[in-house]
Structures are given as structure tokens and as C-alpha cells.
Amino acid sequence: MRVGLEMALEYDRRALKQMMAHAKRALALLPEDDDTRNKWVSFRSGCEDLLALISLAEKVAEYREGIVSVMEREGVEDWTIAAQSYAMGIGKDERVVMAMVREEFER
């Protein structure tokens, strides 16, 4: 399952980068006063936002897997304790790690 998700995200990332390149070329060809210019700028900005969301989703998945691994390895049932241990192990602020994965564990 994880491999399929990674492949899909990589495909999406490549497609978004291609779309951003198309937008960049279109913007280079359009005169400054062209009405469609703002649409291309918005489109490119949207692609950048989607790339950022993909990166965030990957980071959340990475943190979640790390926390689950700590829970299994150390026999911890409370995800917050495992998150603290995991964050310390990777040198990240535990509040950031916990904030990113809270929704995943509280479902």
C-alpha cells in the first residue's frame, strides 16, 4: 500500500512540476497587460500549494510510521508518549511532531 501511495505522490509531483513549467512559459509569452496573465499566476501558485501539501502529507506519514514503530518496539500504548520519544530520537520539537500527527491518532 505504501509503495503505491509513494508512486502516486511522485507521479502527482512530476505532473504538478510540468504544469508549473507550462505556466511559466505561458507567463513569459504573455504581455504584462494581458487579462489571462492573472489566471496563469493563480494556476502556478495553486500548483505550488499542492506540492507543499504533498510534502506535508509525506512528512505526516513519516512521523506516524515512526511513532507506531516506537509504540511497537517499546510496548507503549499512549501515542503521545511514543511521539515524545520519537521526536527526541530524530531531534525534532515534540510539540511540532505531535501537532502534525494528532488527527491521525485521535480518529
C-alpha positions as CSV (number, residue, x, y, z in Angstrom):
1,M,0.0,0.0,0.0
2,R,2.8,2.4,1.0
3,V,4.7,1.8,-2.3
4,G,1.5,2.5,-4.3
5,L,1.0,5.8,-2.4
6,E,4.6,6.8,-2.9
7,M,4.3,6.1,-6.6
8,A,1.1,8.1,-6.9
9,L,2.6,11.1,-5.0
10,E,5.7,11.0,-7.1
11,Y,3.6,11.0,-10.3
12,D,1.5,13.9,-8.9
13,R,4.6,15.8,-8.0
14,R,6.1,15.4,-11.5
15,A,2.7,16.4,-13.1
16,L,2.5,19.5,-11.0
17,K,6.1,20.5,-11.8
18,Q,5.2,20.1,-15.5
19,M,2.1,22.2,-15.1
20,M,4.2,24.9,-13.3
21,A,6.7,24.8,-16.2
22,H,3.8,25.3,-18.7
23,A,2.5,28.2,-16.6
24,K,6.0,29.8,-16.5
25,R,6.3,29.5,-20.3
26,A,2.9,31.0,-20.8
27,L,3.7,33.9,-18.5
28,A,6.9,34.5,-20.4
29,L,5.0,34.8,-23.6
30,L,2.1,36.9,-22.4
31,P,2.4,40.7,-22.3
32,E,2.1,42.3,-18.9
33,D,-1.3,43.8,-19.6
34,D,-2.9,40.5,-20.8
35,D,-6.1,39.6,-19.0
36,T,-5.2,35.9,-18.8
37,R,-1.9,36.6,-17.0
38,N,-3.6,36.6,-13.6
39,K,-5.2,33.3,-14.3
40,W,-1.8,31.7,-15.1
41,V,-0.2,33.3,-12.0
42,S,-3.0,31.8,-9.9
43,F,-2.7,28.5,-11.6
44,R,1.0,28.4,-10.9
45,S,0.5,29.4,-7.3
46,G,-2.1,26.6,-6.9
47,C,0.4,24.1,-8.2
48,E,3.0,25.3,-5.7
49,D,0.4,25.0,-2.9
50,L,-0.4,21.4,-3.9
51,L,3.3,20.5,-4.0
52,A,3.6,21.8,-0.4
53,L,0.6,19.8,0.6
54,I,2.1,16.6,-0.8
55,S,5.3,17.3,1.1
56,L,3.3,17.8,4.3
57,A,1.3,14.6,3.8
58,E,4.6,12.7,3.3
59,K,6.1,14.2,6.5
60,V,2.9,13.3,8.5
61,A,3.1,9.7,7.2
62,E,6.8,9.5,8.1
63,Y,6.1,10.8,11.6
64,R,3.1,8.5,12.0
65,E,5.1,5.4,11.0
66,G,8.0,6.4,13.3
67,I,5.6,6.8,16.3
68,V,3.9,3.5,15.5
69,S,7.3,1.9,15.4
70,V,8.2,3.3,18.8
71,M,4.8,2.1,20.2
72,E,5.5,-1.5,18.9
73,R,9.2,-1.6,19.9
74,E,8.8,-0.1,23.4
75,G,5.3,-1.6,24.1
76,V,3.9,1.9,24.6
77,E,0.1,2.3,24.2
78,D,-0.1,6.0,24.6
79,W,0.7,7.7,21.3
80,T,1.7,10.9,23.0
81,I,4.5,9.2,24.9
82,A,5.7,7.4,21.8
83,A,5.6,10.7,19.9
84,Q,7.8,12.4,22.5
85,S,10.3,9.5,22.3
86,Y,10.2,9.5,18.5
87,A,10.7,13.3,18.4
88,M,13.6,13.2,20.7
89,G,15.2,10.4,18.6
90,I,15.0,12.4,15.4
91,G,15.9,15.7,17.1
92,K,12.6,17.5,16.4
93,D,10.4,19.5,18.8
94,E,7.9,17.1,20.2
95,R,5.1,19.8,20.0
96,V,5.6,20.0,16.3
97,V,5.6,16.3,15.8
98,M,2.5,15.8,18.0
99,A,0.6,18.7,16.3
100,M,1.3,17.1,12.8
101,V,0.0,13.7,13.7
102,R,-2.6,14.4,16.4
103,E,-5.5,14.0,13.9
104,E,-4.1,10.6,12.7
105,F,-4.1,9.1,16.2
106,E,-7.2,10.7,17.6
107,R,-9.6,9.3,14.9
